[in-house]
């Protein structure tokens, strides 16, 4: 794609990077075939190629974002399926990130949108605030159908039936390995996940300890910055990311940093580029190099001995894992090695519609994507659905009666841990 940025514009590192990305696009349109929103809406402007044109025009002209551009960019899930498909290697992830930063700086949204986005940014990344919000949503959920705004209804309906108690395992401490020590790792406890499902971290710690790992839970850990980063709120995202980097570095010498929420993992692995040119770039790159998805680490390190129950598991590959981190077969192979029968739905590359805050900001589109994803998963006749991201688990779980668990919960169970709560209560 030909671009015409001025030398002055190209002096901005973000513009220079976006210029390089735009020039890589050859307009082939392969991305439209795998874009979830294009599949639903059929509008070229709701495909990666269409959005690339909108972004180019906005950035190249140096103009403020307008309503039309914002509408189509907001509809992008950021699932990155287009990047897995693109034959030219177009780095859409960093292009849409730049566009969202530009939108946040130059476009004044209607007050309802501003209020909702402010609330999400100030509540979801903070465990205590999120727990209070979930409690309020749980109490108000019977009145959801009377809410005129679909986004408010979506927020109320997201609240789980029960809110787990605070887990002591999520607080700063060190867990000794079971048996011979083979590695020293830090585990990111997450933010929203600690309020929604404490079983995931508990299972991860047990599994890693059985695999001979000393597990460090960093002190004073908050949000990694992924949520605000994808909303274009860059100052807030960088503030959270700096705190995350300091927490990991304070943990001492590590063999790996373990992430069990793939949306966070994709962002942390990108810290080196996010902090490009920043004084903290060397530390950011160090953390990014050490970061591993829990399945990625266990595949190299080795699973603890054990044998699963042979259940039929439909595996949902989170977009942030298969497209963002290009980890596609590893979780399935680990589940198979642990004794489970693994099946995969039709069109596994398509998003379930969760995508961070997308299901709250775009509930109609998200709901249609959820309906399609649940239908393909249930068509495999599973006894349980497994995923590697809490957002996907919540999204899919709200649309099916099949138990939905994290991949590590099944691996933990197969190697001597307790039966996953979702299965035990089914």
C-alpha positions in Angstrom: 0.0 0.0 0.0 1.4 3.4 -1.0 1.5 6.0 1.8 2.3 9.7 1.9 3.3 10.7 5.4 5.4 13.8 5.7 8.9 13.7 7.2 7.5 15.6 10.2 4.8 12.9 10.8 7.4 10.1 10.4 9.5 11.7 13.2 6.8 10.2 15.6 7.9 6.6 16.3 4.2 5.4 16.4 3.5 7.0 13.0 6.8 5.6 11.5 5.8 2.1 12.7 2.3 2.4 11.4 3.6 3.6 8.0 5.8 0.5 7.8 2.8 -1.7 8.6 0.5 0.0 6.1 3.1 -0.4 3.3 3.1 -4.2 3.9 -0.6 -4.5 3.0 -1.2 -5.6 -0.6 -5.0 -5.3 -0.5 -5.4 -9.1 -1.2 -8.5 -9.4 1.1 -7.5 -12.8 2.5 -8.2 -11.3 6.0 -11.9 -10.8 5.2 -12.4 -14.6 5.1 -11.3 -15.0 8.7 -12.6 -11.8 10.3 -15.5 -12.5 12.7 -17.2 -9.1 12.3 -17.1 -9.2 8.5 -18.6 -12.7 8.7 -21.5 -11.3 10.7 -22.0 -7.8 9.1 -20.7 -8.3 5.6 -19.5 -4.7 5.5 -16.0 -4.1 4.0 -15.4 -1.4 6.6 -15.9 -4.0 9.3 -13.1 -6.1 7.9 -9.3 -5.7 8.5 -8.8 -4.4 5.0 -11.5 -1.8 5.4 -10.3 -0.7 8.8 -6.7 -0.4 7.4 -8.0 2.1 4.8 -9.8 4.1 7.5 -6.7 4.1 9.7 -4.5 5.2 6.9 -6.8 8.1 5.9 -7.1 9.2 9.5 -3.4 9.1 10.4 -2.0 10.3 7.0 -4.3 13.3 7.0 -3.4 14.1 10.6 -7.1 14.6 11.3 -9.1 13.9 14.4 -11.0 10.7 14.5 -14.6 11.0 13.3 -17.8 9.2 14.1 -17.7 6.9 11.1 -14.1 5.8 11.7 -14.7 5.3 15.4 -17.8 3.1 14.8 -15.9 0.7 12.6 -12.7 0.6 14.7 -14.8 0.0 17.8 -16.4 -3.0 16.2 -13.0 -4.6 15.8 -12.5 -7.4 18.3 -8.7 -7.2 18.2 -8.8 -11.0 17.8 -5.9 -10.9 15.4 -7.2 -13.8 13.2 -6.3 -11.6 10.3 -2.6 -11.8 11.3 -2.7 -15.6 11.2 -4.2 -15.4 7.7 -2.2 -12.5 6.1 0.3 -13.7 3.6 2.2 -10.4 3.7 2.7 -10.4 7.5 0.8 -7.2 8.1 1.2 -6.3 11.8 -2.4 -5.4 12.4 -2.1 -5.6 16.2 0.2 -2.6 16.5 -1.7 -0.7 13.8 -5.1 -1.0 15.6 -3.4 -0.2 18.9 -2.0 3.0 17.4 -5.4 3.9 15.9 -7.2 3.4 19.3 -4.7 5.7 21.0 -5.3 8.3 18.4 -9.1 7.9 18.8 -8.8 8.2 22.6 -6.8 11.5 22.2 -8.8 13.1 19.4 -12.4 12.0 19.5 -15.0 13.1 22.1 -17.5 10.2 22.6 -21.1 10.7 23.7 -21.2 11.1 27.5 -22.7 7.7 28.0 -19.8 6.0 26.2 -17.3 8.1 28.1 -18.9 7.2 31.4 -19.0 3.5 30.6 -15.4 3.3 29.4 -14.2 5.3 32.4 -16.0 2.9 34.8 -14.6 -0.2 33.1 -11.1 1.2 33.3 -11.5 2.2 36.9 -13.2 -1.0 38.1 -12.2 -4.2 36.1 -8.4 -4.0 36.7 -8.9 -3.7 40.5 -9.9 -6.9 42.3 -11.6 -5.2 45.3 -13.6 -2.8 43.2 -14.5 -5.5 40.7 -15.8 -7.8 43.5 -18.0 -5.0 44.8 -19.3 -4.3 41.2 -20.0 -8.0 40.7 -22.0 -8.1 44.0 -24.0 -5.1 42.9 -24.6 -6.6 39.5 -25.7 -9.9 41.0 -28.3 -8.1 43.2 -29.5 -6.0 40.2 -29.6 -8.9 37.6 -33.3 -9.7 38.1 -34.0 -6.2 36.8 -31.7 -6.5 33.8 -34.6 -6.9 31.3 -35.9 -3.5 32.3 -32.6 -1.7 31.4 -33.0 0.3 28.2 -29.3 0.2 27.3 -28.0 -3.2 26.0 -24.6 -2.5 27.4 -26.0 -2.1 31.0 -27.9 -5.4 30.5 -24.8 -7.1 29.4 -22.9 -5.9 32.5 -25.6 -7.2 34.8 -25.8 -10.5 33.0 -22.1 -11.0 33.2 -22.1 -11.4 37.0 -21.5 -15.0 38.0 -24.1 -16.8 40.1 -21.6 -17.0 43.0 -18.6 -14.8 43.7 -15.7 -16.8 45.0 -14.0 -15.9 48.3 -10.6 -14.2 48.2 -7.9 -16.9 47.8 -4.9 -16.7 50.0 -2.8 -18.3 47.2 -3.1 -15.1 45.2 -1.2 -13.0 47.7 2.6 -12.5 47.7 4.4 -15.6 48.8 6.6 -18.5 47.6 5.4 -22.1 47.2 8.0 -24.8 47.5 8.2 -27.5 44.8 7.0 -31.0 45.4 10.0 -33.3 45.0 13.2 -32.2 43.3 13.3 -28.5 42.4 13.7 -28.2 38.6 12.8 -24.5 38.0 11.9 -21.2 39.8 9.0 -19.4 38.2 6.8 -16.4 39.0 3.0 -16.7 38.4 0.9 -13.7 37.5 -2.2 -13.9 39.6 -4.1 -11.5 37.3 -6.8 -8.9 38.3 -10.3 -9.7 37.0 -9.6 -13.5 37.2 -9.0 -13.3 40.9 -12.5 -11.9 41.3 -14.2 -14.2 38.9 -12.6 -17.6 39.4 -10.0 -18.4 42.0 -9.8 -22.1 41.1 -7.6 -21.3 38.0 -4.7 -19.9 40.0 -5.0 -22.6 42.7 -4.9 -25.3 40.0 -1.9 -23.7 38.3 0.1 -23.5 41.5 -0.6 -27.2 42.4 0.3 -28.3 38.8 3.5 -26.3 38.7 4.6 -27.5 42.2 4.1 -31.2 41.1 6.2 -30.4 38.0 9.1 -29.5 40.4 8.7 -25.7 40.3 9.2 -23.2 43.0 6.3 -20.8 42.4 6.7 -17.2 43.4 3.5 -15.0 43.6 4.8 -11.4 43.3 3.9 -8.8 46.0 1.4 -6.1 45.4 0.4 -7.4 42.0 -2.3 -5.6 40.0 -3.3 -5.3 36.3 -0.8 -5.9 33.6 -2.3 -3.0 31.6 -3.9 -5.2 28.8 -7.5 -4.0 29.5 -6.7 -0.2 29.3 -4.2 -0.7 26.5 -6.8 -2.2 24.2 -9.1 0.7 25.0 -6.5 3.2 23.8 -6.0 4.6 27.4 -2.2 4.4 27.0 -1.1 6.4 30.1 -3.1 4.2 32.4 -1.9 1.1 30.5 1.8 2.1 30.9 1.3 2.9 34.5 0.0 -0.6 35.2 2.6 -2.2 33.0 5.4 -0.4 34.8 4.1 -1.7 38.2 3.9 -5.3 36.7 7.5 -5.1 35.4 8.8 -4.0 38.8 6.8 -6.7 40.6 8.3 -9.4 38.4 11.9 -8.1 38.7 11.6 -7.9 42.5 10.9 -11.6 42.5 14.6 -12.4 41.9 16.1 -14.8 39.4 13.5 -16.6 37.4 13.4 -19.4 34.8 10.0 -18.2 33.5 7.1 -16.0 34.2 3.9 -18.1 34.0 0.7 -16.6 32.6 -2.6 -18.5 32.7 -4.8 -15.8 31.1 -3.8 -15.6 27.5 -5.1 -12.1 26.9 -2.6 -10.9 29.5 0.2 -13.0 28.1 -0.1 -11.5 24.6 0.3 -8.0 26.1 3.2 -8.9 28.4 5.1 -10.6 25.7 4.7 -7.4 23.7 6.1 -5.2 26.5 9.4 -4.7 24.6 7.6 -3.0 21.7 5.1 -1.2 23.9 8.1 0.4 25.8 10.2 1.0 22.7 12.3 4.2 23.3 11.3 4.3 26.9 13.9 4.3 29.7 12.3 1.1 31.0 12.6 -0.7 27.7 15.5 -3.1 28.8 13.4 -4.2 31.9 10.3 -4.6 29.7 12.2 -6.7 27.2 13.6 -8.9 30.0 10.1 -9.6 31.4 8.8 -10.2 27.8 11.5 -12.8 27.1 10.7 -14.7 30.3 7.0 -14.8 29.8 5.3 -18.1 28.9 1.8 -19.3 28.7 1.3 -22.0 31.3 0.7 -24.6 28.5 3.7 -23.4 26.6 5.9 -23.8 29.7 4.6 -27.2 30.6 5.1 -28.5 27.1 8.8 -27.8 27.3 9.3 -28.5 31.0 7.2 -31.6 31.2 3.8 -32.6 32.7 3.6 -34.2 36.2 2.8 -37.9 36.0 -0.9 -38.8 36.0 -3.8 -40.0 33.9 -7.0 -38.2 33.1 -10.5 -39.6 33.2 -10.9 -40.0 29.4 -13.6 -37.3 29.2 -14.5 -35.9 25.8 -13.1 -32.3 25.9 -14.1 -29.6 23.3 -11.1 -27.3 23.2 -11.7 -23.6 22.5 -8.6 -21.8 21.4 -8.6 -18.3 22.8 -7.8 -15.7 20.0 -5.1 -14.2 22.2 -3.4 -17.6 22.4 -3.8 -19.0 18.9 -3.4 -15.7 17.0 -1.7 -13.3 19.5 0.9 -15.8 20.7 0.7 -18.4 17.9 0.2 -21.2 20.4 -2.3 -23.5 18.6 -1.6 -27.2 19.1 0.2 -27.3 22.5 -2.9 -27.1 24.8 -4.6 -29.9 22.8 -1.5 -32.1 22.9 -1.1 -31.6 26.7 -4.7 -32.6 27.3 -4.4 -35.7 25.0 -1.2 -36.7 26.8 -3.0 -36.3 30.1 -5.6 -38.9 29.0 -8.5 -36.8 27.7 -10.2 -37.2 24.3 -9.9 -33.8 22.6 -12.2 -32.5 19.9 -12.2 -29.2 18.2 -15.2 -27.2 16.8 -15.8 -26.1 13.3 -14.1 -22.8 12.5 -11.9 -22.8 15.6 -10.1 -19.6 14.4 -13.2 -17.5 14.9 -13.6 -15.4 18.1 -16.2 -16.2 20.8 -17.0 -12.5 21.1 -15.5 -11.9 24.6 -12.4 -10.0 23.6 -11.7 -8.2 26.9 -14.4 -5.5 27.3 -15.9 -6.1 23.8 -18.8 -8.2 25.2 -19.8 -5.1 27.4 -19.2 -2.4 24.8 -20.6 -4.3 21.7 -23.2 -6.7 23.3 -25.2 -7.3 20.1 -22.2 -8.4 18.0 -20.7 -10.2 20.9 -23.9 -12.1 21.5 -24.1 -13.3 17.9 -20.5 -14.4 17.9 -21.2 -16.3 21.2 -24.2 -18.0 19.7 -22.2 -19.2 16.8 -19.3 -20.4 18.9 -21.4 -22.2 21.4 -23.3 -24.0 18.5 -20.1 -25.3 17.0 -18.7 -26.4 20.4 -21.9 -28.2 21.4 -22.0 -29.9 17.9 -18.9 -31.9 19.1 -21.0 -33.5 21.9 -18.5 -32.7 24.6 -18.6 -33.6 28.3 -16.6 -30.5 29.1 -15.3 -27.4 27.3 -11.8 -26.2 28.0 -10.2 -22.8 27.3 -7.1 -20.9 28.4 -8.6 -17.5 29.0 -11.1 -16.3 31.7 -12.9 -14.0 29.3 -13.7 -16.8 26.9 -14.7 -19.1 29.8 -17.2 -16.5 31.1 -18.5 -15.7 27.6 -19.0 -19.4 26.5 -20.2 -20.4 29.9 -23.1 -17.9 29.8 -24.4 -19.6 26.6 -24.2 -23.3 27.3 -25.1 -25.9 29.9 -21.9 -27.8 29.3 -19.3 -27.3 32.1 -16.5 -24.8 31.1 -13.1 -25.1 32.8 -9.6 -23.8 32.3 -7.1 -26.2 30.6 -4.9 -26.2 33.7 -7.8 -27.4 35.9 -8.1 -30.6 33.8 -4.3 -31.0 33.7 -4.2 -30.6 37.5 -7.0 -33.1 38.0 -5.3 -35.6 35.8 -2.1 -35.4 37.9 -3.7 -35.8 41.3 -5.5 -32.5 41.9 -9.2 -32.2 42.8 -12.0 -32.5 40.3 -12.8 -29.1 38.7 -15.6 -27.4 40.6 -17.6 -26.9 37.4 -17.5 -30.7 36.7 -18.2 -31.6 40.3 -21.3 -29.4 40.4 -22.6 -30.4 37.0 
